[in-house]
Amino acid sequence: MPPPQPTSSSGGATVAVAAPDPTRSQTLYLWEEGNVPATTVYTENTGGYADGPDFRPTLTSVPVPAGTPVRGAVLLNSGGAFRFRGNQREGFPVAEELSRRGYQSFVVDYRLVPYTQQEGALDLARAVRFVRTHADAFGLDGDDIAVMGFSAGGILAGEMLLNFAGAVNGDSLDPDYRPDALDQVSADAAAAGMVYSFYGRLSVASTDVEKFRSAALPPTYFSYGTRDPFVRQFELCVDALRQAGVPVESVPLDGMPHGYGATGGWIPAYDDWLTDVFQAN
């Protein structure tokens, strides 16, 4: 289904100018029109492109319910092989459950093909900067921000953490991009979640121990099913991360396949782990 568009109540605003409202869901554009860091030249779509020429990446908030103590923030990236968005099975159901548990949750609609994994990673970095900038308004500590993703969405989150976190902004990819005030905010995350996913690229996990070590990756949680065809890739990535000294929690789910989304009972354990990580900050 098509991604959500900025709501009339947000006035089609962007994260650079919007006033966050933690009492309701908002969908905001991530970039100012005409200033989007990109390397892809959009040509005619003959059927192989997932996004149309007018697509603009967005962030949609799923607020913590009134009366529930806020425990941090989680930015979620749905899967879909960079060709579609699994928001209705992955992003929004998990965001809603996490919000009930006290996490200000945000679903990121990053760019898909023909755009690259790197361009999509910049979309996520921009979303992290928005949440950190408005941490007080969202009632959270600006250090207590996690990123997570499902399948391709986790790969994208890993790309951001490896290459586009901290102070790295759009001009690292596109020299014509004009940085703004939001780019001065760190895109670092305190925790990463890989749900049937890994650091790497589609179908192939990275095992680059030195890259993992030099990137100073945050603690990372892995959840995957034992019937997933990529089990070996998850295991290889976990082993390499541990060799690099990255704290890893790996929780295989017996009998589960790829793409289980919010099912499988993994969310409470992830919540417990994330609580411990944030408390240790």
N, C-alpha and C positions, 0 to 999 in steps of 0.2 A: 504494500500500500504506500501511497506517497507520504513523505515526511510531513510532520505538522508544520504549519506556517505561523509566524508571529501572530498572537492573538490581538483582537481589536483593543483589548484593555491595555496592551503594551504599546499600542500605536505603531507596530512594526519596528520597534526600536532595536538598536544594536547594544551589545554588551559594553561598548565604549561610553554610552550615554544613558543607559537605562537605570532607573532607580529600582533596586531589587525589592520585592515584596514577599517576605517569607510566609505570608498568610494565604497565598494562592499560587497556583501554577502559572508560570510565565514561559513563553517561547520567544526567544530573542535571537536575532541574527548575530553571528560571531564576528563578522567583518563589516567594515564600512564599504558601501557600494563604490566600486572603482578602485579599491585598495585592498585586494586579496592576493596574498603571496602565492604565485603559481608558476609552474614550469610547463604545464600542459597547454597546448594550443588546441582549443575545441574545434574540431572539424565536423562535417556532416555526420549525424547519427544514423547509421544504416541498420540499427538494431542491436549493436553490441555495447552501446553505452547505457549505464544504469541511470545516470543523472542527465537531465536536460540542460540546455545551454543557460537557462535562467536560474538553475539551482543555486541557493545560498545556504551554507552550513548554519545550523542552529543548535541552541542549547535549550532544553525544556526542564524546568524545575519540578520536582515532586516533593513538596514541603513536608516537614515533620508535623504531625497533627498537633493542634493546640493542646497544651497541657503536658506534652511529652518532652522530657529533657533532651536537649540536643547534645549528641555525643561526637559529632564530626560531620564530614561531608564525603560523599562517594560520587564520582563521575563514571557513568556507565556507557560502554560502547557495544552495541549489538553486533552480531556476526552476520554472515551472508556472503562470504568469499569475495568481498569488495564489489559485489554485483547486486545485492539487495540488502535491506535492513530488517533484521528480525526483531523489531521493537515490540511487537505484540506478544511474542513468545518469550523474549529475553529481557530487553531493556526495561519496559514499563512494569511488567509483573514483579521483577526483582527490585526495581526502584521503589515500588509501592511497599513491598515487604520491608525493605531496609528503612524506609521513612517511618514506618510504624515502630521500628526498633530504635528510632532516635537519630537517624542519619539524614541530613539534608541531602537529597539525591537529585542527580542531574543526568538526563539522557542526552548524549551528544549525537547529532546527525552530521557525521563527518562526510567528506567527499568520497564518492565511489568512482569506479571506472567511468570515463577514461582517465581520471585523476590518479595520481600515484599514492602509494602508501605514505610517502614523505609529506605530501600535501595534506593528507588527512590527519597525520600526526600534528601538524601545525594547528589544525582546527581544534584538536583536543588540548594542546598547550594553551591556546587562546581561552578556552573554557576554564581551565585551571586558574589562569590569571584573573578572570572575572570573579570566580568564587573566592579566591584569596583576597582580592581587593575589597570585597564586601563581607568578609568574615564576620565582622561585628554585627552587621545587619542580619546575617543568617544565624547569629547566636553561637558561633563556634570559634575555636582557636584556629588561627590561620595556618598553623603547622599540621592540623589534623585533617588532611585532605588525602583521599585515596583515589586511585584510578583503577578501573577493572574493565575487562572485556570478555566477550564470548567468541571463541573461534577467531575469525578475522578481526573482530573488535579487540581481542586481547593482543593479537599481533600488532595492531595499530597502537595500542597503549604501550607496548614494549618498544616500538619504534620511537615514540615520543620520549620515553624515559632514557633510551640509549643515546638519542641524537638531538632532541629538541627541548630538553628540560632546562632548568636554571634560567639564564639570561639569553639563551639562544632564541632569536625571533625570526620573523619572516624574511628579513633581508639576507639571512644565511642561505636561503634557497632561491630567492628572487631579488636580484639587486635593484629592481624597480619598486619594490615594496617600501612604503614610507612608514617607519615605526611611529607609534604614538605613545601616550602616557601609560597605557596598559602593558605595553611591551617592557616597561621598566620593572614590572612585577615578576617574581620568580614563578616558573612553571613546575618547580619540583613537587613531588608527591611523597608522602610519608609511607605509603604502602601501595602494593600492586596486587591485583587479583587476576589470575589466569584461569578462566572457566573453560574447560576443554580447549585450551590454547597454550601458547608458549611464546617466548622471544624468538623472532626469526622472520620467516616469510611463509606464504601459503604452502602448506604440506611439509615444510622443512624447518625444523627447529635449529636455532643457533646453538653452537657449543663452544663459542669463542670465549674462553676463560679470561683472557687478558682484556677483551672488550668489556666483559661484564665487570671485571674488577675496576677498570679505569672509569667506567660510567657511574660508579658509586650508587648502584641500584638499591632501591629500598627493599625492605622485607617483602617477600612475594608468596602469595597463597595459590596453590594449584588444586583444582578440583576437576576430576575427569573420570569417565566410566571405564571399567575394565573391558568392555566390548567396543570401545572406540578404536577405529582403525589406526589412529595416531598415537596409541599408547606408548610405543617405543620412542617416539619423538618427545613426548612429555618427559619420559624418564631420562633421556639423554640431556635435555635442557636442565632438568632439576639437578642432575649430577654435576654438570658444568657450573651451574650457579653456586652450588655448595663448594666446589673447588675454588671458586673465586671469592669465597667468604661471604656470600650473600645469604642472609637468613631466609630459609625456605620452609614452608609448611606444605606438604604434599599429601592429599587425601583422596586416594582412588575410591570410587563408588562401585561396589561389586555388582556386576551385571548390567550397568547402565551403558547406553550407547552414546554416540555423539549427539549434541543438540538437545539436551534435556531441559535447558532453560531454567525456570524457577522450580522444577520438580526435583525429586531425588533426595530431598532432605538435607542439602548441603548448606543452606543459608544460616541456620543457627550456629554451626561450627565456624563458619566464616565470620559471623558476628562476634563470637567469643575471641577469635584470633585477632580481629581488627581492634576490638576493645583493648586487648593487651598491647598491641603495637602503639596505639594512640596514647595509652597511659604511660608507656615507656619513653615517649617523646620529651 
